[in-house]
Amino acid sequence: MGHSRSERMAGREAALLYLFGMDFSAESWPGGFGVFWESDPLGTARESLEDSEEFASPPAAGKTPPGAEARDYADRLSAAVLRDREALDGLIIRALDHWAPDRVGRVEWIILRLGLCEMRAFPDVPPQVAISEAVNLAKRFGAAESPRFVNGVLDRIHKAPPGWGGGGAEEPAPPEDSPGDD
């Protein structure tokens, strides 16, 4: 399924908000992703679009309504991160250079998980695009130094030699079409 750039970015932001809520509470979101989506995370994502960007225009009859692509992407991305969380965290820890994992902020850690998950489990997203979009999330939601940090960690994983784990044979499975707790 083709997603517009703004719909994917809105999906990434919604996934970040969902995963942050789950990470912050250390429990599952009551009612799953469907209940989370009812809280209108897309409204928050819309506020972050640049002046020149907008969500996909209203579809013709029988096409996907605005926001449905963002929801689908957020659902698939957050489900893939949750499914592969342990492997993603292991790679992130391995890529931290002179940083203790507990020094990494919660938002930055989730952004790293999202970017790394897209790099490894979403074959339609080129790794450089996944890194760039993670940096954009860090600019929007992280501290001043977050974009550079996120870029450095993800780039290190991307450029790692085969077998290191960043892009080698132990790739996670591609995301399912409709995981989630709707």
VMD Tcl script that draws the C-alpha trace (Angstrom):
set ca {
  {0.00 0.00 0.00}
  {1.42 3.39 -0.95}
  {1.39 6.01 1.76}
  {1.92 9.72 1.23}
  {4.84 11.28 3.08}
  {2.64 13.33 5.39}
  {0.42 10.33 6.18}
  {3.47 8.22 7.05}
  {4.92 11.01 9.20}
  {1.60 11.36 10.99}
  {1.63 7.60 11.48}
  {5.15 7.73 12.90}
  {4.14 10.48 15.31}
  {1.04 8.57 16.40}
  {3.15 5.43 16.90}
  {5.61 7.46 18.99}
  {2.79 8.78 21.18}
  {1.28 5.31 21.58}
  {4.59 3.64 22.40}
  {5.53 6.46 24.79}
  {2.25 5.96 26.65}
  {2.86 2.24 26.88}
  {6.49 2.68 27.91}
  {5.66 5.35 30.45}
  {2.98 3.28 32.16}
  {4.83 -0.05 31.73}
  {1.44 -1.60 30.94}
  {-0.59 -2.27 27.83}
  {-2.82 0.51 26.62}
  {-6.30 -0.40 27.90}
  {-8.30 -1.36 24.83}
  {-5.21 -1.45 22.60}
  {-4.41 0.69 19.63}
  {-8.07 1.21 18.68}
  {-8.87 3.00 21.94}
  {-5.66 5.01 21.67}
  {-6.63 6.10 18.15}
  {-9.98 7.38 19.47}
  {-8.00 9.92 21.55}
  {-7.22 11.67 18.21}
  {-3.43 11.39 18.03}
  {-3.76 12.43 14.40}
  {-4.91 15.85 15.63}
  {-1.56 16.18 17.38}
  {0.25 14.95 14.27}
  {-1.61 17.49 12.08}
  {-0.28 20.31 14.25}
  {3.28 19.30 13.38}
  {2.94 19.45 9.58}
  {4.90 22.16 7.84}
  {2.97 24.93 6.10}
  {3.64 23.37 2.69}
  {2.46 19.90 3.81}
  {-1.02 18.56 4.31}
  {-2.65 15.21 4.66}
  {-3.67 13.37 1.55}
  {-6.61 15.08 -0.12}
  {-10.06 13.63 0.39}
  {-10.34 10.42 -1.62}
  {-12.70 9.65 -4.44}
  {-15.58 7.25 -3.77}
  {-14.36 3.88 -2.59}
  {-10.87 5.13 -1.65}
  {-9.26 5.33 1.79}
  {-10.46 8.33 3.85}
  {-7.93 10.91 5.11}
  {-6.16 9.68 8.20}
  {-6.83 6.01 7.55}
  {-3.39 5.58 5.97}
  {-1.78 7.25 8.98}
  {-3.70 5.00 11.35}
  {-2.75 1.90 9.38}
  {0.91 2.89 9.33}
  {0.95 3.77 13.05}
  {-0.76 0.49 13.93}
  {1.62 -1.61 11.83}
  {4.73 0.28 13.00}
  {3.87 0.23 16.70}
  {2.93 -3.47 16.53}
  {6.24 -4.28 14.83}
  {8.19 -2.31 17.46}
  {6.38 -4.10 20.28}
  {6.92 -7.48 18.63}
  {10.67 -6.88 18.06}
  {11.36 -4.67 21.08}
  {13.95 -6.92 22.68}
  {16.00 -7.30 19.48}
  {15.73 -3.57 18.71}
  {16.86 -2.63 22.21}
  {19.81 -5.02 21.97}
  {20.99 -3.36 18.75}
  {20.52 0.12 20.16}
  {22.53 -0.77 23.28}
  {25.26 -2.23 21.09}
  {25.38 0.94 18.97}
  {25.64 3.36 21.89}
  {29.15 4.72 21.85}
  {30.35 5.74 25.31}
  {26.78 6.12 26.50}
  {25.10 4.17 29.27}
  {21.61 3.09 28.14}
  {20.04 4.73 31.19}
  {21.36 8.12 30.00}
  {19.22 7.97 26.86}
  {15.91 9.79 27.26}
  {12.69 7.82 26.99}
  {11.50 9.78 23.93}
  {14.84 9.36 22.17}
  {14.85 5.62 22.93}
  {11.41 5.18 21.39}
  {12.43 7.23 18.35}
  {15.47 4.95 17.96}
  {13.19 1.89 18.14}
  {10.87 3.36 15.50}
  {13.67 4.27 13.10}
  {15.48 0.97 13.54}
  {12.25 -0.99 13.13}
  {11.52 0.81 9.85}
  {15.08 0.12 8.67}
  {14.80 -3.59 9.41}
  {11.18 -4.61 8.99}
  {9.69 -2.22 6.42}
  {11.33 -3.06 3.09}
  {9.47 -0.26 1.30}
  {11.23 2.35 3.49}
  {14.87 2.88 2.46}
  {17.19 2.96 5.50}
  {18.27 6.57 4.81}
  {14.61 7.63 4.77}
  {13.96 5.81 8.06}
  {16.96 7.59 9.61}
  {15.89 10.97 8.23}
  {12.34 10.58 9.50}
  {13.59 9.49 12.94}
  {15.74 12.63 13.02}
  {12.63 14.66 12.16}
  {10.79 13.04 15.07}
  {13.72 13.91 17.33}
  {13.59 17.53 16.17}
  {9.90 17.71 17.00}
  {9.78 15.73 20.24}
  {13.32 15.50 21.61}
  {15.84 17.76 23.27}
  {18.10 20.10 21.28}
  {20.85 17.50 20.88}
  {18.46 14.63 20.11}
  {18.48 14.85 16.29}
  {22.26 14.49 16.11}
  {22.24 11.66 18.66}
  {19.45 9.75 16.87}
  {21.19 10.20 13.52}
  {24.51 8.94 14.92}
  {23.09 5.81 16.56}
  {20.92 4.80 13.59}
  {23.68 5.54 11.09}
  {26.10 3.39 13.10}
  {23.64 0.49 13.02}
  {22.95 1.00 9.31}
  {26.66 1.01 8.42}
  {27.52 -1.95 10.65}
  {29.14 -4.90 8.89}
  {27.01 -7.96 8.04}
  {26.53 -10.20 11.04}
  {26.84 -7.30 13.48}
  {23.05 -7.21 13.59}
  {22.29 -3.85 12.04}
  {21.47 -5.12 8.60}
  {22.59 -8.71 8.60}
  {20.75 -11.98 8.19}
  {18.81 -11.87 11.44}
  {16.21 -9.44 10.13}
  {12.84 -9.42 11.91}
  {9.79 -10.50 9.97}
  {7.99 -7.84 7.92}
  {5.01 -6.26 9.69}
  {1.68 -7.99 9.38}
  {-1.09 -6.25 7.48}
  {-3.31 -5.52 10.44}
  {-1.82 -6.35 13.83}
  {-3.18 -4.50 16.78}
  {-5.84 -4.72 19.39}
  {-8.79 -3.13 17.60}
}
mol new
graphics top color blue
foreach p $ca { graphics top sphere $p radius 0.5 }
foreach p [lrange $ca 0 end-1] q [lrange $ca 1 end] { graphics top cylinder $p $q radius 0.2 }
display resetview
